[in-house]
Amino acid sequence: MSAPIGSTRGSSQAKFETDVIRTAGGDLQITFLGHGSLLFVFQGQNVYVDPFGQVADYSILPKADVILITHEHRDHLDAAALGHIRTDRSLIILTETCASQVTGGIVMRNGESRRVAGILVEAVPAYNVLHRRGDGQPFHPRGIGNGYVLTYGDQRVYVAGDTENIPEMKQLTEIACAFLPMNLPYTMTPEMVADAVQAFRPRVVYPYHYGDTDTSRIVELLSAAPGIEVRIRRMA
């Protein structure tokens, strides 16, 4: 389901969209803040992903219980936005490169898992293979960034971070919903997303962090995929 709630980017912008995912532990509310930024609310706890001040006024959003940072790029690690929602009790999960900019966080590396505020958090790889800078270096090198798999009740939620359709993504299992980036040239084409989705088969696919990419293309590519629903929300 979708309903407009939350804050706004500016006084003239419509309120943020939200969806609700049913779990054995209660409802998981997802608020789509924009770009790579999300807010999950579950059992009264606020879990933010990659706060970014250009898509939301974090000074008027709820304080964070948990903050997940996928990598160090400025549109994912925004110190000002982080400062608005962080409290002395907030738990911050981040990468080793992010830890040089944010004190007091918990570093998780690819392949590690731990319970954070009662939520099972798994850090999974996020990197480029094909898409590279002019000097030949990947936009996101292997082993630096994280995606995260979060278990809410009996539902596993995958937030991919900035990545391509890497082998590790295709090996994921039992994903209820997946947030997959299509911001070109830095992440995936719709064709890459479709390739990955056909492999690990999440029940719901949310294109996110998609910039100017035409989201109708991923809808078209997955239109005949049984048991997979594509939901387009405002996440440019």
N, C-alpha and C positions, 0 to 999 in steps of 0.2 A: 504494500500500500504506500501511497505517497501523500504527504500533506505539507503545506508551507508553514514552518516554524522557525524560530531562532532569530538571529541578528541579521544585519544587512551590511553590504559593502559600503553603502552610502544611503542617504535619506530617500533617494528615488528608486533604489533597487528593491525588487521583490524579495520576500523573506526566503531563507534557505529551504530547500526541499529536504524531506526526511522520508526514510523507509523504516518499516518495522519487520524484523526477522523473528519468527517464533522459535524459541528454544525450550529445552526441558527445564531450564532454570529461570524461565521468564522471558519477557520480550527484550530483544536487542534493538535499540533505536539507533539508526545511522543518520547523521546529518552531513550533508554534502556541502562543505564550506567553499570548495573550489580548488582548481589546480590539483595538487597532490594532497590537499588538506582535508581531513575527515575528523568527525567527532562521533565516537561510539559511547552510548549510555546504556549501562547494564547493571541491574541491581543497585541503582543509585550512584554508581561510579562513572566518572567522566574520563574517557580515554581519548586523547588527541593523537593524531598522526600528522607529522610535518607541518606544524603551525607556520603560516605565511601571511604577513600583515597586509599584502596587497589584495587578498581575497576576502578578508574579514577584519572587523574591529575587535581584536581580542581583548581590549580593555573592558568590554561589556559582555563578554562570553563567560560562562561558568568556569570556576577554577578547576584545575586539572588534578585528578588523582594519579593518572599515569600519562606520560608523554612518550611517544615512540618517534624516533628520528631515524630515517632510513640512510641518509648520507649527508655529507658536509656542504653540498651546493647551497647557495644563498636562498634559493626558492624552496628549500626543504629545512634548512637550519637558519631560522630568522631569530636572532637574539632578542629583538624588541618584542616580537609576538610571544616568544617563550616567556619573557619576563612578565607579561601581563597575566598569564594563566598559571604560572608556577607559584607554589607556596612552599613553605618549609616541609610540608608533608608529601609533596608531589614526588613520584618516582619517575625518573627519566631513563629510558632505555635507548642506547645509542651505540654507534660504532666507535672504533678506536680513533679514527681521524676526527670524529665529532668531539671526542673527549678533550681534545686540545683547546676547544673553544667553549665548552660547557663543563663547569665544575660540578662534582657531586653526582654524576650520572653513573649508571650501571652499564658497563661495556658488555655487549653480546657479539660474538663472532659467528660467522656462517657455521651452521650445524649445531649450535648450542640451543638449549631450551631451559626454561626456568619458570616457576610460578611467580607472578607479579600481581600483588593485590588480589590473589585468588584466581587469576587468569593464567592459563598455560600459554606462554609465549615461546614460539620457535623462530629463531633467526635463520633465514634461508638465503642463498646467494642471489645477488642482483648485479648483472653486469652486461656489457656489450660484447658481441663477437664481430658483427659486420659494420656497425656504424662507428666511424672514427673521426677524429679531428684531422685537420690538414697535415699535421706532423705524423700521422699514422697511429697515434695513441687512441685507444677506445675512449669514448666519452665517459664511460663508467668502467674502470678496470676491474678485473676479477679479484674477489677477496676483500674489496674495500667497502662496498655498500651492503645493506641488508634489505631483504623483504621480510615480512613477518606473517606467521600463521598464528592466529589467536583463537583459542577454543572458548566459546561461550556456551555453557550448558553442554548440549550434545551437538553443537554446530561449529564447524571450523571455517574461519574467515581468513582469506589470503589477501594481504596488501602487498603488491609486488615490488613497490619502489621503482626506481629507474633501471630498467632491464630490457633485455630482448627475450625471445622464446627459447631460453637456454634449456639444456637437458634436465637440470635439477627441477625446473618448473614442471616439465612434462611428467616427472616422477611423483608429483604430489598426489595424494589420495583423499577421498572423502571430503572434498571442499564444498561447503554449502554455497558460498559466494566469493567471487574473486574480483579484486580491483586491479585492472590491467592497463598500463600506460600506453598511450599512442601519440606522444608528443614528438613529432619528427623534426630533425633527424636523430634525436637523442635516444629514443626508445624504440617502440615497435610500430611497424605498419599494421593496418588492419589484417593483412594476410598473415603476418606473424602471430598476431593475437589468435586468429582463427586456427592456425596450426597448433598452437599450444593448447587451446581450449578443447580441440578434438582429441588431444592426448590425455589430459587429466580430468576433463569433463566436470567442471563445477556446475552446480544446478542453476546458479544465477551469475551472469557476467556483467560487471559494471565497468565500461571503459572510463578511465579517469585520467587526469593530467594529459588531456588530448589536444590542447592548443587549437590550431586551425584544421586539424584532421577531420575529414568528413565522417561522422559517426554512422551515417546511414550505410556505409560500406561494410562495417562489421555486422550490422543487422542483416544485410543481404547475405554475407558469407556464411552466417550461422542460422539462416532461416529454416534450413532443412535438418538441422542437428536435433535429434530427438532428445527430450529431457533437459534441454539447455535454454534458458531464458536470457535474453539480452535486455538490460534496462539502461536507458540513456538518461542521465541526470546532468545538471549544470555543473560541469567539472572542467571547463576549459582552462 
